[in-house]
């Protein structure tokens, strides 16, 4: 039974989360206030309109407002900073009052890039059949699944193959993205992998101790058989954000991969998040992620 969200307030979902009928597949609540919201990802999909790069577009925003929205200073102070040449747009100093920019422009204050959007963090339990890309050229992408989660320009961190499933984190927070892409101190992700045959113990030890593939050392955090399951089901924890490292490991050892499922990203799990649903991270979840 669907639970509808009324206009007088928001209800905290329980159990399997908050479901919606096919005419309304998203919940806009839970904007990092500590409240979770869930949305069905494989209901009828809408693609977001990409803002035009034309300076006459309705997506124009005055430069002083852009700066003020980023939390740097007030609009009046922004005008002063613009006038003395502290602001650049796409690499060029702008001193013109009333200059308009697009959200996708590279705006920098005193050399540091700024963003007028609130930091947003959306966790998706990805189903099969969706490509991990922000390109509009693909007909079914993960961006379609989170299209109604937020108006912020979030992007997926790392990749899951089209037929891979599991957790995928989206954000517009560059600091968090850098944590994931740092190969030495990245954020661990735990995968459950099904192989076409049992993994030999000596091969498991090879992966555990570190492999060299095409002259490059491949390091994993942990690898193990899954207790109580057939030895073709493997748990693998890595910090690399790419999906190709998993393929490379098992191709090198002579195994075919049947399924890949990301079951955890650091402290984030699939608990109460059904396949095809998303949620906004709570403040506590975001703070823990930043402290890793």
TADATA-V986729 format. One record per residue. N is the residue number from 1. PSI is psi in degrees with one decimal (NA if undefined). Layout:
# TADATA-V986729
n:psi
N:PSI
N:PSI
This chain:
# TADATA-V986729
n:psi
1:133.5
2:142.6
3:119.5
4:146.5
5:119.4
6:171.9
7:-13.5
8:-5.1
9:177.6
10:142.1
11:139.1
12:122.0
13:154.5
14:165.8
15:-118.9
16:7.4
17:-175.7
18:116.9
19:160.6
20:152.3
21:170.9
22:-15.5
23:-13.1
24:97.0
25:9.7
26:158.6
27:124.5
28:1.5
29:-176.2
30:49.0
31:63.0
32:18.1
33:2.5
34:-6.8
35:133.5
36:150.2
37:149.3
38:151.4
39:146.0
40:126.6
41:-21.0
42:26.0
43:-179.3
44:134.0
45:146.5
46:140.4
47:141.8
48:144.6
49:131.4
50:126.6
51:138.4
52:150.1
53:-4.9
54:138.4
55:-7.1
56:5.8
57:153.1
58:-9.0
59:1.4
60:144.7
61:136.5
62:140.4
63:-39.7
64:-32.8
65:-40.9
66:-46.6
67:-44.1
68:-40.4
69:-23.5
70:-8.5
71:7.6
72:-45.9
73:-176.6
74:169.2
75:-41.3
76:-43.3
77:-34.3
78:-41.0
79:-39.0
80:-42.0
81:-37.4
82:-43.9
83:-33.3
84:7.5
85:24.7
86:-3.7
87:133.1
88:149.4
89:118.7
90:41.1
91:-2.4
92:137.3
93:131.7
94:124.0
95:2.6
96:125.5
97:136.6
98:4.1
99:139.1
100:143.6
101:170.3
102:156.6
103:-31.4
104:-4.9
105:152.0
106:98.2
107:127.6
108:138.0
109:118.0
110:38.2
111:-9.9
112:128.7
113:138.8
114:158.9
115:123.6
116:0.4
117:149.7
118:145.7
119:129.4
120:140.5
121:116.2
122:128.8
123:124.5
124:138.7
125:95.3
126:131.1
127:173.3
128:157.4
129:8.1
130:128.5
131:142.4
132:89.3
133:156.9
134:4.1
135:138.4
136:-6.3
137:-26.9
138:143.5
139:-24.3
140:106.3
141:164.6
142:-23.2
143:-31.0
144:-34.7
145:-27.0
146:16.8
147:-34.1
148:10.4
149:-34.1
150:160.0
151:-9.5
152:153.9
153:73.2
154:153.5
155:152.9
156:144.1
157:120.2
158:-168.0
159:150.7
160:135.4
161:158.9
162:-39.5
163:5.6
164:157.7
165:171.9
166:-162.7
167:136.9
168:126.9
169:134.5
170:140.4
171:165.8
172:15.8
173:104.7
174:-31.2
175:-42.6
176:-39.9
177:-41.8
178:-32.6
179:-41.6
180:-34.4
181:-1.9
182:110.2
183:-26.4
184:-37.7
185:38.6
186:-176.3
187:125.9
188:141.3
189:137.1
190:125.6
191:144.4
192:124.5
193:132.7
194:125.0
195:166.0
196:-11.0
197:167.6
198:138.6
199:121.8
200:145.9
201:-38.5
202:-31.5
203:-39.3
204:-42.8
205:-35.4
206:-47.0
207:-41.9
208:-39.3
209:-13.3
210:127.9
211:156.1
212:119.4
213:121.6
214:39.0
215:-0.9
216:136.1
217:131.8
218:117.1
219:132.9
220:156.6
221:-48.0
222:151.8
223:139.7
224:158.7
225:154.7
226:121.6
227:130.7
228:3.5
229:168.0
230:152.4
231:7.8
232:0.5
233:120.2
234:141.6
235:130.4
236:125.3
237:125.8
238:161.1
239:-14.3
240:136.5
241:-13.8
242:156.9
243:-18.6
244:-25.7
245:-36.2
246:-45.6
247:-43.1
248:-41.4
249:-50.8
250:-26.8
251:-42.5
252:-35.2
253:-6.5
254:30.3
255:148.0
256:141.0
257:127.6
258:-45.7
259:146.8
260:126.5
261:119.8
262:111.8
263:-13.2
264:144.1
265:105.6
266:-119.7
267:-4.0
268:130.6
269:178.5
270:7.8
271:128.3
272:20.2
273:89.9
274:159.8
275:130.7
276:-0.7
277:157.0
278:165.4
279:155.0
280:139.7
281:146.5
282:165.8
283:-40.0
284:-42.2
285:-39.7
286:-44.4
287:-41.3
288:-39.3
289:-40.5
290:-25.3
291:-9.8
292:NA
